[in-house]
Amino acid sequence: MKIFNDLSTYKSNKNTFVTIGTFDGVHVGHQKVIKNLVESAILNDAIPVLLTFFPHPRMVLKNNIDIKLINTIDERIKLLEKIGLETLIIQQFTEEFAKKTALDFVKSILVDTLKISKLIIGYDHSFGKNREGDFEQIERYGKTLGFKVQKISQKDIDNSAVSSTRIRKAIETGNIEKANNYLGYHFMLTGEVVKGKNLGKKIGFPTANLHIKESYKLLPKTGAYVVKAKIKNNTIFGMMNIGFRPTVSGINQTIEIHFFDFNKDLYGETIQIAILSYLRDEQKFESVDLLKNQLQKDKEKSLEIISGLVFDS
């Protein structure tokens, strides 16, 4: 997949089929739109292009710096590549960029820069200053400026009532199975393994402490989860705790993963954790021994859950 970090760097004389959006989560509805884009572009000897924005427009327009996203930008790139997208343009979204009128956006970006032949957008998509460019207006611009516009219906996108907002809520409430069903893949956390206090190792449950640098990355509710990771081409299962370690008077939130039957040093490595299932809420135990007993029960339950799951890899 070719990636352009700004519209000004894109150069091609070939016609394009384009879709536009943030595509946070790249969920099953998004995947339908993108697959439609890729297949129809190939049939018409055009380049399938996805134009996305970063930071998320809401972070800029509403000064909502606390908005949490399902994917980091790097996770989103890998998901889009997996679908088969040929060209991705990541346009920096600024207040100045947001001032573009719908006509200016269509003329200068879609027509002059991307040489658009067809625009494929969702049923509720709009763009331009104050979101003035709705489907009907874009369709009129298309007739005037020489490109077709295809609208993906709500039924095609939301056949399971899926949306990024619903997925975020499912993740925030610990309903990982529901979120994964909507996503079409396992919700993931990507970060660097950093040194902790080695408390897990002392009680027989050594952990990899995950640091996620992107402050905008959405985290599940505090608690214990069943997880898996791909480490040196091997799939390793384990259990993860997200929380404040109340039993040992923890202060800061941590993400700690105990991998089963794995004891290699991962410090400094970047790993991706796929979250499979929710185990239980975080709780404070009266002693470290009681915590250790609960961790053993968590491991047994995790292995039981894992044995009943079917994986594609």
C-alpha positions, -999 to 999 in steps of 0.1 A, spaced: 0 0 0 13 35 -9 10 60 19 10 98 14 13 119 45 -2 150 28 -23 157 -3 5 179 -17 28 148 -20 3 128 -41 11 127 -78 -5 105 -104 -20 110 -139 -44 80 -135 -80 85 -126 -91 76 -90 -120 61 -72 -121 79 -38 -137 74 -4 -133 99 25 -135 96 63 -118 90 96 -127 53 96 -119 49 133 -120 12 141 -121 1 105 -151 -19 115 -172 -43 94 -193 -14 80 -161 4 70 -147 -27 55 -177 -30 32 -172 5 18 -135 0 13 -139 -34 -4 -165 -19 -27 -141 9 -35 -112 -14 -43 -133 -38 -64 -150 -11 -85 -118 8 -90 -100 -23 -103 -129 -31 -127 -126 4 -141 -88 6 -143 -87 33 -117 -67 37 -85 -86 31 -52 -78 60 -28 -89 64 8 -85 100 21 -85 101 59 -77 128 84 -54 130 114 -58 143 141 -95 134 143 -115 165 132 -133 165 166 -100 170 183 -94 202 163 -129 217 158 -143 211 193 -110 213 211 -119 178 223 -84 166 232 -99 140 255 -116 121 227 -104 85 226 -101 65 194 -104 28 188 -72 27 167 -40 46 167 -31 59 133 -5 31 129 -31 4 138 -55 20 113 -29 19 85 -22 -18 91 -59 -26 91 -65 -7 58 -36 -25 42 -49 -59 52 -82 -51 34 -63 -46 2 -64 -8 -1 -39 5 -27 -34 41 -18 -39 59 15 -36 97 20 -34 109 56 -42 146 55 -33 166 86 -65 182 98 -61 218 110 -85 247 116 -73 262 84 -81 230 64 -115 230 81 -123 264 66 -123 250 30 -158 253 14 -173 221 0 -168 235 -35 -131 243 -29 -126 209 -14 -142 192 -44 -124 213 -70 -89 216 -55 -86 183 -38 -109 157 -55 -107 170 -91 -74 189 -95 -52 168 -71 -68 133 -71 -82 134 -107 -113 117 -93 -135 96 -115 -159 84 -88 -166 92 -52 -179 65 -29 -193 78 4 -215 67 33 -252 76 35 -246 103 61 -213 117 49 -207 154 45 -177 177 43 -165 212 38 -169 242 61 -197 236 86 -203 202 69 -221 221 42 -214 195 15 -241 169 18 -248 141 -7 -271 161 -29 -247 190 -32 -218 167 -39 -238 149 -65 -245 183 -83 -208 191 -82 -200 157 -97 -223 164 -126 -207 198 -132 -171 187 -127 -172 153 -144 -172 126 -117 -198 101 -104 -210 99 -69 -221 66 -53 -239 65 -19 -235 35 3 -268 29 20 -274 27 57 -285 -9 52 -252 -18 35 -230 -1 62 -251 -7 94 -266 -41 88 -257 -50 124 -264 -16 138 -226 -12 140 -209 22 145 -177 35 159 -196 51 187 -213 18 197 -179 0 195 -163 26 218 -191 22 244 -188 -16 243 -150 -14 249 -154 12 277 -179 -11 295 -158 -43 291 -181 -59 265 -151 -70 244 -170 -99 226 -195 -74 213 -168 -49 202 -149 -77 185 -180 -88 166 -186 -53 154 -150 -48 144 -145 -80 126 -112 -86 144 -99 -85 180 -96 -51 196 -59 -44 201 -35 -25 222 -1 -17 208 28 -5 230 63 -9 243 72 -33 271 87 -13 299 101 -22 333 77 -25 362 82 -33 399 85 -70 393 57 -77 419 41 -102 395 73 -122 393 77 -124 430 43 -142 433 48 -165 403 30 -144 377 56 -123 359 41 -96 337 50 -76 307 42 -39 314 28 -22 283 33 15 277 10 31 251 25 64 239 -7 76 222 -28 94 248 -58 93 225 -59 55 224 -91 41 239 -86 17 268 -111 -9 280 -126 -5 315 -103 -16 344 -103 -53 350 -88 -86 339 -90 -99 303 -80 -129 282 -55 -119 255 -31 -132 228 -1 -118 211 21 -126 181 57 -127 194 84 -138 170 58 -154 147 44 -175 176 9 -170 190 12 -166 228 -19 -165 251 -22 -149 284 -42 -127 307 -40 -89 312 -49 -66 340 -58 -29 334 -60 -10 366 -44 6 396 -33 -25 416 -53 -17 447 -40 -47 466 -4 -33 466 -16 4 469 -9 13 433 -14 49 422 -10 50 385 -30 29 360 -10 1 345 -14 -25 317 2 -58 327 1 -90 307 10 -124 321 18 -148 292 13 -185 297 43 -208 292 65 -179 281 94 -164 300 115 -145 274 127 -109 280 106 -85 261 119 -52 275 121 -25 249 101 -45 223 68 -32 207 41 -58 209 4 -59 200 -21 -74 223 -54 -88 210 -81 -88 236 -103 -119 234 -126 -118 264 -134 -101 297 -127 -120 329 -136 -99 359 -135 -65 376 -104 -53 393 -107 -58 430 -87 -52 462 -76 -83 481 -68 -84 518 -34 -101 512 -10 -109 484 -17 -146 490 -54 -141 482 -44 -121 451 -22 -150 440 -50 -175 445 -73 -154 424 -47 -151 396 -45 -189 396 -83 -190 392 -81 -164 364 -55 -185 346 -76 -216 348 -107 -197 335 -86 -181 307 -73 -215 295 -109 -228 296 -121 -198 274 -91 -202 250 -98 -239 245 -133 -231 234 -123 -204 209 -115 -208 172 -88 -187 157 -78 -180 121 -41 -177 131 
